């Protein structure tokens, strides 16, 4: 459990390194719909996970494990704009491991990984992802190749979506098959390395922390080989990440190069730990193993059906699947419930400096652009902050146009934005023909 908490802390350190400390007290778009005071939000972002890791390492009792879960929940409550899928995965893993016998932890970790890979593959089986030029797989791959200064390789880019689905599906199936764990681990290492150097090492680190747990059925994390191999793995992947890591145009600063090396080194050490683990995999004969299998499978089935039914997109391992709230593919029906409304916002004619201390200026610009619309939960809180500074964003409810390709102002009065948790993306393009990455 402590290793999973450390992986979540890696995510938080990565965000602070990338975005700085200035916005840690801001909470204008709370994921779970409850705005926290500035100091409380800052404490959740800065102190909750270090405290959780300390407790996990020093207080192994039920009281300590419960405290770890509460601290992770506090950190999630302090998160805004979006809760990444890997954060949800890590939080669920920590919670389950806190209240289940340790012999089940390896089995639960393996089931969670299999569920993530299979779900991510199935959610990508849609026209937008497989065949559209707006496919997240094509867009991300082409962007990364351009950042490296390489040609687009059109045939390669077109083959990426189907290839990603195949690799995720195969990794998920192998993780379910007794004796297939090592093959699944090898595929996962290569797949997550690609994800990492192209900008998502936090997801890769959370996944590899779970893989290490898979091969530690007795709860002890000890590589079976000499310690120098861990250092060699960390150094090798760290240098590889420095050479190939790209997330933005232009030369990287010294700080950014160090960050790339640090992320790669952590990932490399976890890969070496998993590969050197002497255990063949989880003990499938452990008490309650069948029940654990069934409950995890049921949870992922419900999660998948909620996306298909249009109940949610966020925290569903649907990132980079090209799914969007008002899409046209068979996966996006939105007929079983009233989903959250989206609103167009207008930039106030006068923006007090005090407002920009409470709301990130970049987010204000993004949320008020003509081509974007904002989730009503975000609009609700932005309006609340605006009223404190005597301005309004004049939210206008939007609906799908008759032609079905863009959002237009609703013909009838929809009422003000409601307080909602962000089970859908915070900001999306108004046009369904524009590419969208979660």
C-alpha positions in Angstrom: 0.0 0.0 0.0 2.8 2.4 0.8 4.3 1.9 -2.7 1.0 3.0 -4.3 0.8 6.1 -2.0 4.4 6.9 -3.1 3.3 6.6 -6.7 0.5 9.1 -6.1 3.0 11.4 -4.4 5.2 11.1 -7.5 2.2 12.4 -9.5 1.8 15.3 -7.2 5.5 16.2 -7.2 5.4 16.1 -11.0 2.5 18.5 -11.1 4.1 20.9 -8.7 7.4 20.7 -10.6 5.6 21.5 -13.8 3.1 24.1 -12.6 4.7 25.5 -9.5 3.2 26.3 -6.1 1.2 29.4 -7.0 -2.1 27.7 -7.7 -2.0 25.1 -4.8 -4.5 27.2 -2.8 -6.9 27.8 -5.7 -10.0 25.7 -5.8 -12.3 27.3 -8.4 -13.2 24.0 -10.2 -13.4 21.3 -7.5 -13.6 17.8 -8.9 -16.0 16.7 -6.3 -18.1 19.8 -6.3 -17.2 21.3 -2.9 -14.9 24.3 -2.8 -12.4 24.3 0.0 -10.9 27.4 1.7 -7.5 28.4 0.2 -5.5 27.1 3.2 -7.4 23.9 3.3 -7.0 23.3 -0.4 -3.2 24.1 -0.2 -2.9 21.6 2.7 -4.6 18.9 0.7 -2.3 19.5 -2.2 0.9 19.9 -0.3 0.7 17.9 2.9 -1.9 15.1 2.5 0.1 12.6 0.5 3.4 13.1 2.3 1.5 12.5 5.6 -0.2 9.5 4.1 3.1 8.0 3.1 4.6 8.6 6.5 1.6 7.0 8.2 1.7 4.0 5.8 5.4 3.4 6.6 5.2 3.8 10.4 1.7 2.7 11.5 0.7 -0.6 9.9 -2.3 -1.1 12.2 -6.0 -0.8 11.0 -6.0 2.7 12.5 -3.0 3.7 10.5 -4.4 2.2 7.3 -7.7 4.0 7.8 -5.8 7.3 8.4 -4.0 6.7 5.1 -7.2 6.3 3.2 -8.7 9.5 4.8 -5.6 11.5 3.8 -5.8 10.2 0.2 -9.5 11.2 0.1 -8.6 14.6 1.5 -6.0 15.0 -1.3 -8.7 14.0 -3.9 -11.1 16.5 -2.4 -8.5 19.3 -2.9 -8.0 18.4 -6.5 -9.6 20.6 -9.2 -10.3 20.6 -13.0 -9.9 16.9 -13.4 -8.9 13.8 -11.5 -6.6 11.8 -13.7 -7.5 8.2 -14.3 -4.3 6.9 -12.7 -5.1 9.0 -9.6 -8.5 7.3 -9.3 -6.8 3.9 -9.9 -4.2 4.5 -7.2 -6.8 5.8 -4.7 -9.0 2.7 -5.3 -6.0 0.4 -4.9 -5.0 2.1 -1.6 -8.5 1.9 -0.2 -8.9 -1.8 -1.1 -5.5 -2.8 0.2 -6.2 -0.9 3.5 -9.1 -3.1 4.4 -8.2 -6.5 2.8 -5.7 -9.2 4.0 -2.2 -8.7 2.7 -2.2 -12.1 0.8 -4.9 -10.6 -1.5 -3.0 -7.5 -2.4 -1.0 -9.0 -5.3 -4.2 -10.5 -6.7 -6.1 -7.3 -6.4 -3.3 -5.4 -8.1 -3.2 -7.8 -11.0 -7.0 -7.6 -11.4 -7.0 -3.8 -11.3 -4.3 -3.8 -14.0 -6.2 -6.3 -16.2 -9.4 -4.2 -15.8 -7.6 -1.0 -16.7 -6.0 -2.4 -19.9 -9.2 -4.2 -21.0 -11.4 -1.2 -20.3 -9.1 1.2 -22.0 -8.9 -1.1 -25.1 -12.7 -1.5 -25.3 -13.5 2.2 -24.9 -11.2 2.9 -27.9 -13.3 0.8 -30.2 -15.2 3.7 -31.8 -15.1 5.4 -35.2 -13.6 8.6 -33.9 -10.5 6.8 -32.4 -10.0 4.2 -35.1 -10.7 6.0 -38.3 -10.9 9.8 -37.8 -8.0 12.2 -38.5 -9.0 13.6 -35.1 -8.2 10.3 -33.3 -6.4 10.9 -30.1 -4.0 8.1 -31.0 -3.1 9.8 -34.3 -3.0 13.3 -32.9 -0.7 12.5 -29.9 1.6 10.4 -32.0 1.9 13.0 -34.8 2.5 15.7 -32.2 5.3 13.7 -30.5 7.0 12.9 -33.7 7.0 16.6 -34.7 8.5 17.5 -31.3 11.3 15.0 -32.0 11.9 16.7 -35.4 10.9 13.5 -37.2 8.6 13.2 -40.3 4.9 12.3 -39.6 5.2 8.8 -41.1 1.5 8.8 -42.2 1.2 5.0 -42.4 2.7 4.6 -38.9 0.4 7.3 -37.5 -2.7 5.7 -39.1 -1.7 2.3 -37.6 -1.3 3.6 -34.1 -4.9 3.5 -32.9 -5.4 -0.2 -33.8 -2.0 -1.1 -32.5 -2.7 0.6 -29.1 -6.0 -1.3 -28.8 -4.3 -4.6 -29.7 -1.4 -4.1 -27.1 -3.8 -3.0 -24.3 -6.1 -5.9 -25.1 -3.3 -8.5 -25.2 -1.8 -7.2 -21.9 -5.2 -7.3 -20.2 -5.8 -10.9 -21.4 -2.4 -12.1 -20.5 -2.8 -10.6 -17.0 -5.9 -12.7 -16.5 -4.2 -16.0 -17.6 -2.2 -18.0 -15.0 1.4 -18.0 -16.2 0.9 -15.0 -18.5 1.8 -12.4 -15.9 5.5 -12.1 -17.0 4.5 -11.6 -20.7 1.9 -9.0 -19.6 4.6 -7.2 -17.6 6.9 -7.1 -20.6 4.2 -5.6 -22.8 3.2 -3.2 -20.0 6.8 -1.9 -19.6 7.2 -1.1 -23.2 3.7 0.4 -23.5 4.1 2.6 -20.4 7.6 3.7 -21.5 6.0 5.1 -24.7 3.3 6.8 -22.6 6.0 8.2 -20.3 8.4 9.7 -22.7 5.4 11.3 -24.6 4.3 13.0 -21.4 2.5 10.7 -19.0 5.0 9.2 -16.6 2.7 9.6 -13.6 0.3 7.0 -15.1 3.3 4.7 -15.9 4.7 4.9 -12.4 1.3 4.1 -10.8 0.9 1.2 -13.1 4.4 -0.2 -12.4 3.9 0.2 -8.7 0.9 -2.1 -9.1 3.0 -4.5 -11.2 5.6 -4.6 -8.4 2.8 -5.4 -6.0 1.7 -8.3 -8.3 5.1 -10.0 -7.9 5.2 -9.4 -4.1 2.5 -11.8 -2.9 4.0 -11.9 0.6 3.9 -8.1 1.0 7.7 -7.7 0.9 9.2 -5.8 -2.0 12.7 -7.2 -2.5 14.3 -7.7 -5.9 15.7 -11.2 -6.5 18.9 -10.0 -8.2 21.8 -7.8 -7.2 21.1 -4.2 -6.2 23.3 -2.7 -8.9 20.7 -3.8 -11.5 18.2 -1.4 -10.0 20.6 1.5 -10.2 21.5 0.5 -13.8 17.8 0.3 -14.7 17.2 3.7 -13.2 20.2 5.3 -14.9 19.4 3.7 -18.3 15.8 4.7 -18.4 16.6 8.1 -16.9 19.1 8.9 -19.7 16.6 7.5 -22.3 13.9 9.8 -21.0 16.3 12.8 -21.2 17.0 11.9 -24.8 13.4 11.2 -26.0 11.1 12.9 -23.5 9.1 15.7 -25.2 6.0 17.6 -24.1 6.4 21.0 -25.7 8.2 22.8 -28.5 11.6 24.4 -28.2 14.7 23.6 -26.2 14.2 22.2 -22.7 15.6 24.0 -19.7 18.1 22.4 -17.3 15.2 22.0 -14.8 13.1 20.3 -17.4 15.9 17.9 -18.3 16.4 17.0 -14.7 12.7 16.4 -14.4 12.8 14.1 -17.4 15.7 12.2 -16.0 14.1 11.9 -12.5 10.8 10.6 -13.9 12.6 8.0 -16.1 14.9 6.9 -13.3 11.9 6.3 -11.0 10.2 4.3 -13.7 13.3 2.4 -14.5 13.8 1.4 -10.9 10.2 0.1 -10.7 10.6 -1.9 -13.9 13.8 -3.5 -12.6 12.2 -4.3 -9.3 9.2 -6.0 -11.0 11.4 -7.9 -13.5 13.8 -9.2 -10.7 11.0 -10.2 -8.3 11.5 -13.9 -7.6 7.7 -14.6 -7.1 6.0 -16.0 -10.3 2.8 -13.9 -9.5 0.0 -13.7 -7.1 -1.2 -16.7 -5.0 -4.5 -17.5 -6.7 -5.3 -20.1 -4.0 -5.4 -17.5 -1.2 -8.6 -17.3 0.9 -11.3 -15.1 -0.6 -9.4 -15.0 -4.0 -12.5 -16.0 -6.0 -14.6 -13.3 -4.2 -11.9 -10.7 -4.9 -11.8 -11.6 -8.6 -15.6 -11.4 -8.9 -15.9 -8.0 -7.1 -13.1 -6.4 -9.1 -14.6 -7.7 -12.4 -18.0 -6.5 -11.4 -16.7 -3.0 -10.6 -15.0 -2.7 -14.0 -18.1 -4.0 -15.8 -20.2 -1.4 -14.0 -17.7 1.3 -14.8 -17.6 0.4 -18.5 -21.4 0.3 -18.7 -21.7 3.7 -17.1 -19.6 5.1 -19.9 -21.7 3.3 -22.6 -24.9 4.5 -20.9 -23.6 8.1 -20.9 -23.5 8.4 -17.1 -19.9 9.6 -16.9 -16.6 9.9 -18.8 -14.1 10.9 -16.1 -12.4 8.3 -13.9 -13.4 5.6 -16.4 -10.0 5.0 -18.1 -11.5 6.7 -21.1 -8.7 9.2 -21.5 -7.3 9.5 -25.1 -10.2 7.3 -26.3 -11.6 10.2 -28.4 -14.9 9.9 -26.5 -16.6 13.2 -25.7 -19.7 14.3 -23.9 -21.8 15.1 -27.0 -20.2 12.7 -29.5 -21.8 10.7 -32.2 -20.3 7.2 -31.8 -22.3 4.2 -30.6 -20.5 4.4 -27.2 -22.0 7.9 -26.5 -25.7 7.5 -26.5 -26.6 9.7 -23.5 -30.2 8.6 -23.3 -30.5 6.9 -19.9 -30.2 10.0 -17.7 -29.9 13.8 -17.7 -26.2 14.5 -18.1 -24.5 17.7 -16.9 -25.2 20.8 -19.0 -22.4 22.8 -20.6 -22.3 26.6 -20.6 -20.6 29.3 -22.8 -18.9 31.9 -20.7 -18.1 35.5 -21.5 -14.9 37.3 -20.5 -15.9 40.2 -18.2 -15.1 43.7 -19.6 -13.2 44.4 -16.4 -11.1 41.8 -14.7 -10.0 42.7 -11.2 -6.5 41.6 -10.3 -7.9 40.1 -7.1 -10.0 37.7 -9.3 -6.9 36.4 -11.0 -5.4 35.5 -7.6 -8.4 33.2 -7.0 -8.6 31.8 -10.6 -5.7 30.9 -12.8 -5.6 33.5 -15.7 -4.8 30.7 -18.2 -8.0 28.9 -17.1 -10.0 32.1 -17.4 -8.8 32.5 -21.0 -9.5 28.9 -21.8 -13.0 28.8 -20.3 -14.1 32.0 -22.0 -12.9 31.4 -25.5 -15.6 31.4 -28.1 -14.8 27.8 -29.3 -15.1 26.3 -25.8 -17.9 25.4 -23.4 -17.6 24.7 -19.7 -19.1 22.0 -17.5 -21.9 23.5 -15.3 -20.2 22.5 -12.1 -17.2 24.6 -13.1 -19.4 27.5 -14.3 -21.2 27.4 -11.0 -18.0 27.9 -9.0 -16.5 30.4 -11.4 -19.7 32.5 -11.0 -19.5 32.3 -7.3 -15.9 33.5 -7.3 -16.8 36.2 -9.8 -19.6 37.5 -7.6 -17.1 37.9 -4.8 -15.2 40.3 -7.1 -18.3 42.0 -8.5 -18.1 40.5 -12.0 -20.0 37.9 -13.9 -19.1 35.4 -16.7 -22.7 35.6 -18.0 -23.2 31.8 -18.4 -25.4 30.7 -21.3 -26.7 27.1 -21.4 -25.8 25.3 -24.6 -27.4 22.3 -26.4 -26.6 20.2 -29.5 -27.6 21.9 -32.7 -30.2 20.3 -35.0 -27.4 19.2 -37.4 -25.6 17.6 -34.4 -22.1 18.9 -35.1 -21.8 21.7 -32.6 -23.3 23.2 -29.4 -25.5 26.3 -29.7 -27.4 28.4 -27.2 -30.4 26.6 -25.8 -33.7 27.8 -27.1 -35.4 27.5 -23.7 -34.4 28.8 -20.3 -32.2 26.2 -18.6 -31.6 27.9 -15.3 -28.3 28.8 -13.7 -25.4 26.3 -13.6 -25.8 23.7 -10.8 -23.2 22.5 -8.3 -22.1 19.2 -9.8 -19.0 16.9 -9.5 -16.9 16.6 -12.6 -17.9 13.2 -13.9 -17.5 14.8 -17.4 -14.6 17.0 -18.6 -14.4 20.5 -17.3 -13.9 22.2 -20.7 -14.7 20.8 -24.1 -14.8 22.2 -27.7 -18.1 23.6 -28.9 -17.7 22.0 -32.2 -17.8 18.2 -32.4 -15.6 18.4 -35.5 -12.6 19.8 -33.5 -10.2 17.3 -32.0 -10.6 16.7 -28.3 -8.0 15.3 -25.8 -9.2 14.7 -22.2 
